Amino acid sequence: MTTPGSAQSPPGDEVVEIWLGERCFPARKRLLLEQSDFFGALFRSGMREAAAAGLRLRGGLSARGLELVLDFIHCGRMPPEDEGEDDEGGFRALEELLEAACYLQVTALLRLLASRLRLPNCLRLLRLAQHYGLRELREAALGFMAARFHALSFGRGAWPMRRPALLALGRFAAINPEEASPCSALRYDEGARRWLPLPGALPVELENVRGYGAALLDNYLFLAGGYRLTASQEIAAAHCYNPSLDEWSPVASMNQKRSNFKLLAVSGNLYAIGGQSLSSVECYDPEHDWWNFVASLPTPLVEFSACECKDKIYVMGGYTTRGRNLNILQYCPISDNWTNFEQCDIHIRKQQMLSLEDTIYIVGGCIHELGSEKKSNQNEDMLTVQSYNITTREWLYLKENTSKSGLNLTCTLHNDGIYILTRDVTLFTSLEHRVFLKYNIFTDSWESIRHFPIFGQNMLVYSIYLPNLTWAET
């Protein structure tokens, strides 16, 4: 450190010129003494530089980092949080601030950096804290990441070079004759056109349970509630499947036992909606592992359908205690309020609902056209896909498939289509067999996939990211 010169300053309120390269930064000596251990040690050392009005810093500091630190020392001001900390320029500014704060040993600023932890920057701040030996920031970053494990794992594109795979969940017979034990999960290898067993088994608590809610949140599969056949009672337990470890683990149970309800993922939370003769709704916070009641449905519903679309929940069809439900209900999580979004000209029940951008797809189930002379069972025989646009409020009847829906289909959005696992019944023999179909969204066409899972019970199909899958395999 060298001095470029000195100047007379008022006693007790000296202004010190700090030089970095060709730039000069005036600073109050008293504030430097109070806020910076580096300057405090220098000014108390008795060295010649301590009495000089000008100081020159060396050591590779950036002018931007020094400017931000001095701004904090003089005004107690941190950089605005909207300076783009989620882009590369914002990351670099945060790194330069931390580097200068470490060099000048501004402890108060280093502690405040923990308040700037965000999903986009937490990993980088953790690495910087480890590099500079900042124990408090390191612990804060680790705590932040642990509390947001779900969002960090997949919600921010942690696997940018992976593609989702189709996962079938249920109780399946052994695929190979030499395998005597059944399996509970299958992965569809699209390249080889075959289903492969996954080693993980459903928890014992989920055996003989029907009517549970299922939802995918940040690539974690959650199962909750249901009806236990052996005990003839509803349950409130919930479990989570971690595809990275191929493991199931229990999570907090719902406050209300419920079955035949809808479990949806919306804006980082889960919502358990209704159930048999229930109107209550619960919200699950995965960061804190708890359920809280939110606004209830306007009335109890059975055989209804629901999905998330544009960060809101839409409920259609089913029956109220007074008859058919013809209202489309909308729930806003921010206002915690249900509203009547629109009234339908048809009555639907037992459909599966999916959404893509602002379009809701209604798959299978039963359709009753109001005023139609058709008998209801004629509507039930066809596997239909309809779409409803929440922006234009327009209904479209898409191409039908000749397969019987069976009212027990399961489906998922996967790549460019809706994959549907359903059943068909031979007209003359009444024999039932599985049908695996793909509805191509962009061409309004059907594709029959001849390779479907072996016979199973209580089956679900989901599009999920699995480890050790490359682009070539899928």
N, C-alpha and C positions, 0 to 999 in steps of 0.2 A: 504494500500500500504506500503511495506517495502523495504529497500534498501539492496541488497546483498553485497555491497561494493562500494568503490569509486576508481577512478584512475585519474592520472594527464592527462589533455588534453590541447592542444594548445588553448590559449585564443581566444575567438570569433569563434572558430570552434570546439567546444566540440563534442565528440562522446559519446552518452548516450547508455548504455546497458539496453534494455527493456526485462525483464524476464517474460515469461508466462509458468508456470509449470517448466519443466526442460529445456526449450529452451530459448536461448538468441538471441535477435534481435538487432544488433547495429544500431543506428540511429543518424542523425545530429540534434543537439539541435536547431540550427537556423531554420531548415526547419520544425521541429515540432512546434516551436513557430509560424511560419508563416501560417501553413496549418491546425493545430489542435487547436480548441478552448479549448479542454480539457487540453492539455499540456501547452498551452498559459496561462491558468488560474493557473495551478500548478506552473509553473516556475516563475510567477510574484507574487505568494502568500507570499513568504518569508518563507515558511515552510522548515524544515530541508531536506525533500525529494527533494526539488527544487534544492539544491546545490549538490546532490549526483550524481555520475556517473552511478549508477545502479538503476533501478526502477523495481518493481515487480507489475504486473497487476493482479487483481482478478476480478471476476464477471462473469465467465462462457464464456469468449471469446474463439473462436477457433483459433488455431495457423495459420490455412490457411487464415482465415479472416484477422488477424493481418498482416500476410505477404503480402497479397494483398493491404491492406491500406498503409503500409509502402512503398511498391513499387510505389504506386501512389504518395505519399508524396515526395519521392526522385527523381523519374523520370517522374512524370506526366503521368504515363502509366496505362491504364485500362487493365483488363484481355482480351486476344484475344477473338474476337466474335465467333470464331469457336471452342471454348472449350466445345461445346455441351450443350448450354443453353436450348435446347429443350428436354434433358433427365434428369433423376432424379439427377445424379451426378452434372450436370451443374446447375440445380435449387438450389441444396444445396450450391454450391460454391457462387452463387449469393446472397443467403440468408446470408451466413457467411460474405461476403464482406459488405453487407448493415448493418448487426448487428455491425460489428467492426467500420464502418464509423459513425454510430449513437453514439456508446459508446465514441469514441474519438472526436466526433463532427467535422468531416472533411467536412465542408459545400460544398466546391468545388466538392468533389467526390459525395456527395449526389445529387447535381444538375445534374452532368453528368450521373447519373444512369437513368435519363429519356430517354437518347439516347439509352439505352439498351432494351427498351420496344419492345417486339416482340409478335406475336400472341400466341406462346406457354406459355410465362411467364407473360403476362400483368395482368392476374387475380391474380397471386400469388404476383406480385409486388404491386398491389393495396392493397391486404390484409396486406402486410408488412408495406406499407406506413400508413395505418390506425392504425396498431398496434403500430408503433413508432411515430405517430403524425407528419408525414412528409407531410405537406400540399401541397407543390409544386409537389412532386412526385405523390401524390394522384390525383391532378388535371390533371397532364400530363397523368396518366394511364387512367383516365376516358375519357379524350379527345381522346386518342388513341383508346380506345374501342368503343367510339361512332362513330368515323370515319370508323371503320371496323366492324360495327354491323353485316353485312351479313356474313362475313367470320367467325366471332366469334360464331354466332348462330348455324351454322350447318357445316361450312366448316372444322372444326377441330374435328368432331365427338362428338359434345356436347350432343348428344342423343345416346350413345352407346348401350342402351338396347331397342331401338325402331326399328321397321321395317317400310318400306315405305308402303303406302296405295295407291290404285288406286283412282284417282280423275277425275271425268268427269265434264267438264265445258261447259255450253251452256245455252239455254233457254228451260227448261223442263216443261211439264205440271205437275199438281199436282199429287203426287204419290197416296195419299189416297183420296177417294171420298169426305170426309169431308173437305179436304183442297182445297179451291177455288183458292188460289194464286199460281202461278208457282214458281219454284226455279231455281237458276242459277248454283248450284254446288251439286254434288252427290259424296258420298264415297262408295266404294264397300267393304262390309264386307265379306271377303273370307271365314270365318268360317260359317256364316249363309247363304252365297251365295245370298246376296240381296244388293240392292243399298239403301243407306240412305241419306236423304237430309241434307245439311249443311245450317245453318241459314243465312250466309252472302250473300248479293246480289251484282251482278255486279254494278259498278258505272253507274249512269244515262248517263254519257258521252259515255259509251260503248254500249248502246242500239242501235239497228238498224245499227251496224257497222259490215261489212264483210271484209274478206281479211286482217285482222290484223296479225302482227307477234307475236309469243308467244315463250317464252323460260323460262327455270327453271335455276335460278342462286342461289347457296347456299340455296336451298329449298324455295326461294322466286319466285313466278310466275310473270313474266312481260308480259304485253300486250302492244303493241305499234302500232301506225299508223292504217291503214285500210281505208275503203271506207264507208262513212256515207250515207245510202240510202235516208234518208229524205232530205238531203241537196245536194245529188248527187255530192259529192266532197271528195277528199282524205283528211286525217287528219294526224297530226304529234304528237298528244298527246300520253302519255305513262302513265301506271298505274302499281302498284305493289301490289300483294296479299301477306299478312303476315299470314301464316297458324296458327301461335301461337295465334294470336288475332282474326283470322277469319275476317280480315279487308282489304279493298282496300284503297290505298292512291295514289294520283297523284305524279309523278316524273317529272323531266325535259322533255320537249317535244323534239323530234328530230329536227334537223335543216332543214330537208327536209320532206315534206309530201310524203308519199309513201303507197302503198297497194300491196298485192300479192308479198310480199318480204319474205326473210328469216331472222329470228331473232335467233341468236345463242349465247350461253354462252361459252366463251373461256378464260381460265386462269384468272378468276375473273372479266371479263368484258363482256359486250354484244356487238354484232356486228349486225347491220342492213344492209343487203346486197341486193342491187338492188331494184327492184320494177317494176311497169308497165312502160316500156320504160326508165328505169333508170339504170345507171352503178355505181352510187355513193355508197359509203360504209361509215357508221358512227360507231364510237365506244363509248359506254356508260361506264363511270367510276362511279360505285355506291358509292364509298367513297366520291366523290366530287359532285355527281349528275349533271354531264354535259355530253354532246355529242360533239365529235370532228370528223371531216371528216378524213378518212385515205385513203389509196390507192384505187382507183376505180377498178371495174372489167375491164378486157381488152376490153369488149364490152358489151352493154346492152343485157340482157337475159330475156326471158319470159318462164314460165312453167318449170323452172329449179328446181333442187333439191340440197340440201346442208346439211352438218353436220360438227361437230367438231370431230377430231380424232387425238389423241396424240398431243394436244395443237396446232393443225393447222386446217384450214378450207378447206374443199374439196367441190367443186361445180361440178355437173354433169348435162348433158342433157339440154333439153330445146331448144330454138331457138334464134339465133342471127338475126340481120336485114337481113342477107344474106342466112339464111337457118338453117339447123340442126347444133346444137353444139355437136361435137363428142369429144371434149377435156375434160379431167378431169383437172380442175384448182385447184391449191393449193395456199393458202394464209398463209404466216408466219407473225404473229403479231409482232415478235421481229424485223424483217427486214422491215416490212410494205411493202411487195412485193408479187405480184401475179406471178406464173409461170405455164407453161403447164406441168402438172405432167405426163400425158400419154394420148394416143388417144384410144377411144373405138371402138370396132367392132360392137356395137349395138347403137341404138339411143333410149334414154329413156326420158320420160317427165312426169311431175306431180307425181313423186314418193315421198314417204316419206323416209328419210334416218336417220339411227341411227348408233351408233358405240359402239363397245365393245373391249377394248384394241386396237389392230391394225387392226381390221376387221370392215368394213362398211357393214351394211345391207340395201338393197334397197327393199322397200316394195310397192307392188301394182303399180298403174299408168299404163302407156302405154309403150310397148316395140316394137321396130321395128328392126328386124334383117336385116342388110344390105345385099342385094342380095337375100333375102328370097322371095319366090313366094307367101308366105302367105299374105292375106289381113290384113291390120293393125287392123281391128276390131276383128279378131280372137285372136290377142295377148292381146287385151284389156279385153276380157271376163274372163280371169283367174286371180285369186289373187295369185301372185307369190312373193317369197322372194328370192333374190339373195344376194350373199356376195362377197365383194371385199377386198382383203388383201393388205394394202398399203406397206407392207414389201416385200412380194413375188410377188405382182401385179397379183395375180391369181383370176380369176372369178370362182364362183361356182353357179350353178343353183340348188336351193334347192327345196324341195318337194312342188308341187302346191296344192292349195285348190280349190274345185269346186265352191266356192262362187264367185259371181261377185264383183269386187272391187268397181264399181261405181265411181271411180276416185276421191272420196271425203272421203277417209278413214282417220282416225286418229289413231296413234299408239304410244306406249311408251315401253321402256325397264323396266321390273319389275321382280325382283327376277331372275328366270332362263329362262325367255322367253320374247317374244315380244307380248304384248297384243294389239289387233287390233279391233277397233270399225268401222264397215263398213256397207254396205247395200247390200241386195240381191233383185233381181227382179224376180217375178214369171213369167215364160216364157209365159204362155197362158193368164194370166190376167193382166200382166204388173203392178201388185201391188208390192209396195216396203215395205220391212221390215228391221229392224236393225239386224245385225249379230255381235256377240261378240266372238272373237276367240283368241286362244293363240297358238303362234308358239314356240315350245320347241327347243331352240337353240342347246342343247347338244345331242338331240336324232333325230333331223330333222323330227319332227312329229307335227301334228296339233291336237288341242283339241278345241272342240266346247263348249263354256260356255253358257248355255241356259238362264242364267239370264243376261239381258242386260238393259240398261237404257230405260226408257219410251221415247217416241218420243220427239226429241228436234231438235233445229236448231243451226247451227254454232258450232258444238260440238268439243271439244278437250278432250283428255285423257292424264293424266300425272301420274307418280309415284312420290309421295310426302310424306314427313313426316308430320303427323298431330298430334296435342297434344292429351293427354288422350287416347292413343292407347297402349295397352300392347301386349306382345307376344301372349297371349291367344286369344285376340280379332282378331288378324290378322293371 
